[in-house]
């Protein structure tokens, strides 16, 4: 993929890539399933329900986006500390690097 892509999946488990530029990964609201984001980087975002029960967890080498007990996304090779969650805008992004 190239350009600013919007990637959404249905029920099930999917590996997804956004490619270059600023991509938006849309998590499934309701239903069972999650996406494994293989190339999340600065400028990309993950949209979610905005629910207060959504959290970011560190599991192994990956950050997991979880709502209650339901996994919504796994962000490969990214730590939970690298992500910030904005409940008002229902979006998850990389923490800005103050030295960049």
C-alpha positions as CSV (number, residue, x, y, z in Angstrom):
1,X,0.0,0.0,0.0
2,X,1.1,3.6,-0.5
3,X,-0.2,6.9,0.6
4,X,-2.4,7.7,3.5
5,X,-4.4,4.4,3.9
6,X,-7.4,3.5,6.0
7,X,-7.2,-0.2,7.1
8,X,-10.2,-1.9,8.6
9,X,-11.0,-5.6,9.2
10,X,-14.0,-7.7,10.0
11,X,-14.3,-10.4,12.6
12,X,-11.3,-12.8,12.7
13,X,-7.6,-12.3,13.1
14,X,-5.7,-10.3,10.4
15,X,-2.1,-9.2,9.8
16,X,-2.1,-5.7,8.3
17,X,0.4,-3.3,6.8
18,X,-0.1,0.3,6.2
19,X,3.0,1.0,4.2
20,X,4.4,4.5,3.8
21,X,2.8,7.8,4.9
22,X,0.2,8.4,7.6
23,X,-2.1,5.4,7.9
24,X,-5.3,4.9,10.0
25,X,-6.0,1.5,11.5
26,X,-9.7,1.1,12.5
27,X,-10.4,-1.4,15.3
28,X,-13.5,-3.6,15.2
29,X,-16.2,-2.2,17.6
30,X,-18.2,-5.2,18.7
31,X,-17.7,-8.7,17.3
32,X,-14.7,-10.9,17.9
33,X,-11.4,-10.4,16.3
34,X,-8.3,-8.2,16.1
35,X,-5.7,-6.9,13.7
36,X,-2.0,-7.4,14.2
37,X,-0.4,-4.2,12.9
38,X,3.0,-5.1,11.4
39,X,4.4,-1.6,10.6
40,X,3.0,1.0,12.9
41,X,5.1,4.2,12.9
42,X,5.0,7.9,13.8
43,X,2.2,9.6,11.9
44,X,0.0,6.5,11.9
45,X,-3.1,6.2,14.2
46,X,-5.4,3.6,15.5
47,X,-9.1,4.5,15.9
48,X,-11.2,2.8,18.6
49,X,-14.6,3.1,20.4
50,X,-13.3,5.8,22.8
51,X,-14.5,3.6,25.6
52,X,-12.9,4.1,29.0
53,X,-12.5,0.3,29.3
54,X,-9.9,0.4,26.5
55,X,-6.3,0.2,27.6
56,X,-2.8,-0.4,26.2
57,X,-0.8,-3.3,27.7
58,X,2.7,-4.5,27.2
59,X,2.8,-8.2,26.3
60,X,6.3,-9.5,25.3
61,X,7.7,-7.2,22.6
62,X,4.3,-5.9,21.5
63,X,1.7,-3.4,22.6
64,X,-1.8,-4.8,22.9
65,X,-5.0,-2.6,22.6
66,X,-7.6,-4.3,24.8
67,X,-11.2,-3.4,25.6
68,X,-12.2,-5.2,28.8
69,X,-11.0,-8.8,28.0
70,X,-11.3,-8.4,24.2
71,X,-8.1,-7.8,22.2
72,X,-8.7,-5.2,19.5
73,X,-5.2,-4.8,18.1
74,X,-1.6,-6.0,18.6
75,X,1.0,-3.5,17.5
76,X,4.1,-5.5,16.5
77,X,7.5,-4.3,17.7
78,X,6.1,-1.2,19.6
79,X,6.1,-0.8,23.3
80,X,3.1,0.4,25.3
81,X,5.2,3.3,26.5
82,X,5.5,4.4,22.9
83,X,1.8,4.9,22.5
84,X,-0.6,7.5,23.8
85,X,-4.4,7.1,24.0
86,X,-6.8,10.0,23.5
87,X,-10.3,9.0,24.8
88,X,-11.9,12.3,23.6
89,X,-10.9,11.8,20.0
90,X,-11.0,8.0,20.2
91,X,-7.5,7.7,18.7
92,X,-4.2,6.1,19.6
93,X,-0.9,7.5,18.3
94,X,2.9,7.3,18.8
95,X,4.2,9.5,21.6
96,X,5.9,12.5,20.1
97,X,9.6,12.5,20.4
98,X,10.6,15.9,21.9
99,X,14.1,15.6,20.2
100,X,12.7,15.2,16.7
